[in-house]
C-alpha cells in the first residue's frame, strides 16, 4: 500500500440560508396585525361618528319635541302675546287666534274654524337663561320666520296646517336643530349638524261638551215674570224657548218668540224626564250633575282648569271691573267664588269672542248690560235682571229652579255658543298622530 498517496476529501457544499421561513411568518403576522389595527381604528372612528350622529339626532329630536310641547302650551294659553311671545295685559291677540284661528276677526266673515297661518313660523332658542322666543305677525303675503338672533344654541320653529274635514283640529309641525346660529326654519334646518321634524295633530277638547238646546234651561221649575223676552229663531233646536225638569210658569208681561208658524206652547218643554232625573239625583246641586251634563266635568274641575279665571268680588262695580280687566288680558272662561252682582251699562264679549260665567252662588244682573255667551248658576234660585233691560245672547242654565223679576231679553245665539266651545276649550294631542323624520349631517360621510 502506498502510504504516501493523497487522501481524497468530499468538497463542502454551501448550506441554504436559515430563518427565511420564520421571517416570512413574522412579516405575515405583522401585516395581519397592521390590517387588524387599521380595521380596529376604522371601527373606533366609525363608532365615534355613529355615537356623535346619534347624540345629535337625539338632541335634535328632543328639541323638536320641546317645540311641540311649547306650541301646545301656547295654544292653550288665554293671554294675549307680543312679538317675543310674552304674555301681555293689553287687548292684542292670543297665540291661538294669531296662528290657528286667523279668521277670528275677519270683518266680512268672522269664524272660529281652524284656518291656520301656514307660512308663518314662530319659534324659540334654548339658552342658559331659558327660552328666547319670537312670534312674528302673519304677513299679508309671503312668509315670516322667527327672528332668534345669531347666538349658536338649540332652537325650534313650529308651523300649523289644517286637518281636512275637521274645523276643530290642527296639525302642528316642529323643526328642531341641535345647534344653529340662525332660526331652525324648514328651508334651513338641514344646514344644522343634526335636525329633526315632528308632526302631531291637536284636537279641540271643548270646555262645554253639550250646547244647551234652549235659551233657558232649568233643573226644576222655571218662573218668568216682569217684562221679559225669550227669543229662539234657531231651526236646529226647533225654536225651543224654555226647557225645564218641572213646571214652567210665565206672567202676562212675558214675550215669547219662536220659529215662524210654531205655537208658543210647543216651544215650552216642561217636565223633561232627562232634566228631572239629573235634578232628582242631585237636589242640592252639590254633585254637579247638571253641570257635568253640559261641561263633562265637575264645577271644581272647571274652576281649576288652566283656561278659567277665578274671581271673587264684593260689589257690582268690583265685579264689573274684574271681568273687564280679565277680558282685556285674554280670559274668556270665568268662575265666581262669590255672588255675581252687575249693574250699569256694559257689554261683555261678542258673538265671535263670547264668555262663559259659572258660579255655585247667586247671580243678580241689573241695568242695561249685554252678554254674549253662556251663564251657568249652581244656585237653587236665580234672581237676575232686576232692573233695566239687560240682554243675554246665548243661553242660561240653572242647576235647579229659576226665577226672574225684572226686564230684559234672552236671545238664543247658536254662533255665540259654538264659539264658547272653541275659544274656551283646550287643544290636546291625538294619540298615535305623531311621526318623526330625522336627518343628520357633518358626522358620517
Secondary structure, 3 states (H helix, E strand, C coil): CCCCCCCCCCCCCCCCCCCHHHHHHHHHHHHHHHHHHHHHHHHHHHHHHHHHHHHHHHHHHHHHHHHHHHHHHHHCCCCEECCCCCEECCCCEEHHHHHCECCCCCCCCCCCCCECCCCEECEEEEECCEEEEECCCCCCCCCEECCCCCCCEEEEEEEEEEECCEEEEEEEEEEEEEEECCCCCCCCHHHCCEEEEEEEEEEEECCCCCCCCCCEEECCCEEECCCEEEECCCHHHCCCCEEECCCEEECCCCEEECCCCCCHHHHEECCCHHHHHHHHHCCCCCCCHHHHHHHCCCHHHHHHCCCEEEECCCCHHHHHHHHHHHHHHCCCEEEECCCEEECCCCEECCCCCCEEEEECCCEEECCCCEEEEEEEECCCCCEECCCCCEEEEEEEEECCCEEECCCEEEECCHHHHHHHHHHHCEEEECCCCCEEEEEECCCCC
